[in-house]
Amino acid sequence: MNMTGVYKIKTHDQLKAIADPLRTKILMKLVKEAYTGQQLAEMLGIQRNNIYFHLKELEKHGIIQVVRKEEKNGIVQKYYRAVAGRFIPEDHLLPSADLVETSRQVFMETLEATRTKIENAPAESFALDSRNETRRKNIASTYRFHATEESFHAFVEEFRQLMNKHFTIQTSETADSQESVEEKGYYLSLIAFQDDDENITN
């Protein structure tokens, strides 16, 4: 299922636990789905002993938890999951250079995941289609705009509602469900952040 809710980081030790770039990658995976240490090691291309060290650190500080155990070939496998969908610090921990770089890493990982999706997508995802000039089968656009913080937050909420209105959001629970004949799978990546440098081109 999709992880929801916000977890407030209360201590500097918790902040340091997620500031490590590799742990940021692990946490991003575990926000989306439950995985074993072996699965994470294979996905991230690192040694299993190394991944378990980082999992123990995140679990010790309450950032992730074991959500289920499965026995396979006599070995008990633990499935880890993030305790929330978002992590924000309490005011007394701010400002934090570690947290800024952790947040930046999340954006970079999102871009990398999107790049991988594009590289592996079938040719038909990008093939031109002249049968209907008013409909688009894909979108690749960037925008610069000015807004108040209130307007930006309102946009994010309306965007979430729009997604729920028009689309069935795929989760681990719906991935194997039966789709209608007309439905096709789509991948959408959304990144937005404050950037006052007007010299950066779109």
WOGIJO-V15408 format. One line per field, one symbol per residue. phi: phi as a letter, one per 30 degrees, with the letter a starting at -180 (. if undefined). psi: psi as a letter, one per 40 degrees, with the letter a starting at -180 (. if undefined). burial: # if it has 9 or more other ideal C-beta (glycine too) atoms within 8 Angstrom, else .. A space follows every 10 residues. Layout:
phi = ???
psi = ???
burial = ???
This chain:
phi = .ddbjbccdc bddddddcdd eddddddddd ddadbddddd dddcibdded dddddddddd cidbbdcabb cbhicdcccc bddadbbbdd edccdbdddd dddddddddd ddddeddddc ddeddbddbc dbdccccabb bbbcacaddd dddddedddd dddddcbcdd bddcecddcd dddbdbbbcb bbadacdddd dd
psi = ihhiihhhhd iddddddedh ddddddddde ddihiidddd dddefiiddd dddddddddd eediihdiih hhfehhhhhi iieidihiii deeiihdddd dddddddddd ddddddddde iidedehihe dheeiheihg iiihihiidd dddddddddd ddddddihhh iddedeihii deiihihhhh hhihhegeeh i.
burial = ..#...#.#. ...####### .######### #..####..# #..#.....# ##.##.###. #.##...... ......#### ##.##.#.#. ..#..#.### ##..###.## #.##..#... .......... .......... .......... .#..##..#. ..#....... ...#...... ........#. .......... ..
